[in-house]
Structures are given as structure tokens and as C-alpha cells.
Amino acid sequence: MKSILTAVIVFLTVSLYAQKTIDFPSKDGLTITADMYEAKKSSQFIILFHQAGWSRGEYLEIAPKLNSLGYHCMAVDQRSGGAVNGVENKTKALAKKEGKQTEFVDAFQDIEAAVDYVKKTYDPEKIIIWGSSYSSALVLKYAGDNPDAVNGVLSFAPGEYFGKKNFITSSAANIKVPVFITSAKNEKKNWSGIYEAIPSGKKQFFLPETKGNHGSRALWDKFSDSESYWNEVKGFLKTI
């Protein structure tokens, strides 16, 4: 009964905001699918990237709440993923059909393309990139490799997931913008070195007093400690 009620609440929340599915090309020409959640009279944009094995459906519940805080949101299907919350990853399916590689690192070009698309199409005053699990590491890499491209980063459970020594850490050392990192309580060891490398004076992290959860799902209502994560996210967004 509780799960049914939660699903209804999510549906009603999503329906209050303008949501549409869009397509745009990645760096190698692969068509990327994304869901656009528009907030009225906003000049700020958050681009949302999902965790391993999942899809843009990770943000069905999260994006409308960010809309209510005054942010346009675009939840992106990267080519490395699967399905979650009943939403299939269309980018992954097309990549397989076209014989393209779908490892974690292959999705970096999708992040690059998403930022480029938002800049060219919407010309927002501010762009914030947000990642979950493997993509939370890639958004840190993007911000370090392109230090003037975005205005802030939120990273939910990053780590050196790519089989290359200091692949993320070396890029993180060049980040100039505000950064927020969080994770489950026992995951700090995965990202502490990355965090230490970030020179930004506006960096901050959060670890829950509870066990917590991996990735952006930590913000889902079904988890009793989600409010603690949300409080930290809201506080960080006010600094950008």
C-alpha cells in the first residue's frame, strides 16, 4: 500500500511541472535521450546524470523538487546504463544497436554533449552538473577539465571507478567552482582522495549519521534519512 501511495505522489508531483522527452546528438553522433523538467521564470539549469545500470528515471522524483527550488532540470540517459523506475535507457539501447562501446568512460562524451546542448539551446545564467555513482565521478572530471564551463557540481558517491590511476583525482585538482560531495556513510574512503585534491574554497561534503544510500537515490522519499540529504543539497545550492 505504501509503495502504491508513493508512486501516486511521484506521479502527481511530476505532473505539476512541464516534462518532455527530447533528443540531441552526443560527440560521436549517437542520439541521446533526456527528460526536460521546466521551472517557470528560471535562468538556472541543473543537468542530471544517473548511476550505473540505470536511466534518467532515477530523477523522476528528484527533478520536480529541484523545479520547485527554481531550477530547470534535464535528466540524461547516458550510454552506460539500464532501466530504473520503469524508465528504459534509450541511449544505451541505441548504442548497443549501433555497436558503440558502453563502458563507464564512454559516457563522458555524453556529459560533454549535454552541457553543450543546454548552453546552445537555453543560454542559462548558471549551469550546475549533478552525477550519481560513476557519473558523479565523471562530472567532477568534466568540471576539472573544463574549469570555466559550469557554475557548480553535485557528486553523489564518486570514486576512481575507471581502472586508471588518479583518472578523476588528477582532473579534480583543477576544479574552480563550488563542489558538493556526499554518499552512504561507509563510502567516504572511495572519494576522500578526490575531495582532498579539489582546491575550491567552496567545496563541502556530507555524510549521514545513518547508513545512508549510494548515489542520488539517497534523496528518494522512501528512505527515512532522505531529508537530511535534501537539507544539505538545498544549503549548498544557495551558495552557487
C-alpha positions, 0 to 999 in steps of 0.5 A, a space after each residue: 500500500 505504501 509503495 502504491 501511495 508513493 508512486 501516486 505522489 511521484 506521479 502527481 508531483 511530476 505532473 505539476 511541472 512541464 516534462 518532455 522527452 527530447 533528443 540531441 546528438 552526443 560527440 560521436 553522433 549517437 542520439 541521446 535521450 533526456 527528460 526536460 523538467 521546466 521551472 517557470 521564470 528560471 535562468 538556472 539549469 541543473 543537468 542530471 546524470 544517473 548511476 550505473 545500470 540505470 536511466 534518467 528515471 532515477 530523477 523522476 522524483 528528484 527533478 520536480 523538487 529541484 523545479 520547485 527550488 527554481 531550477 530547470 532540470 534535464 535528466 540524461 540517459 547516458 550510454 552506460 546504463 539500464 532501466 530504473 523506475 520503469 524508465 528504459 535507457 534509450 541511449 544505451 539501447 541505441 548504442 548497443 544497436 549501433 555497436 558503440 562501446 558502453 563502458 563507464 568512460 564512454 559516457 563522458 562524451 555524453 556529459 560533454 554533449 549535454 552541457 553543450 546542448 543546454 548552453 546552445 539551446 537555453 543560454 542559462 545564467 548558471 549551469 550546475 552538473 549533478 552525477 550519481 555513482 560513476 557519473 558523479 565521478 565523471 562530472 567532477 572530471 568534466 568540471 576539472 577539465 573544463 574549469 570555466 564551463 559550469 557554475 557548480 557540481 553535485 557528486 553523489 558517491 564518486 570514486 576512481 571507478 575507471 581502472 586508471 590511476 588518479 583518472 578523476 583525482 588528477 582532473 579534480 585538482 583543477 576544479 574552480 567552482 563550488 563542489 558538493 560531495 556526499 554518499 552512504 556513510 561507509 563510502 567516504 574512503 572511495 572519494 576522500 582522495 578526490 575531495 582532498 585534491 579539489 582546491 575550491 574554497 567552496 567545496 563541502 561534503 556530507 555524510 549521514 549519521 545513518 547508513 545512508 544510500 549510494 548515489 542520488 537515490 539517497 534523496 528518494 522519499 522512501 528512505 527515512 534519512 532522505 531529508 537530511 540529504 535534501 537539507 544539505 543539497 538545498 544549503 549548498 545550492 544557495 551558495 552557487 
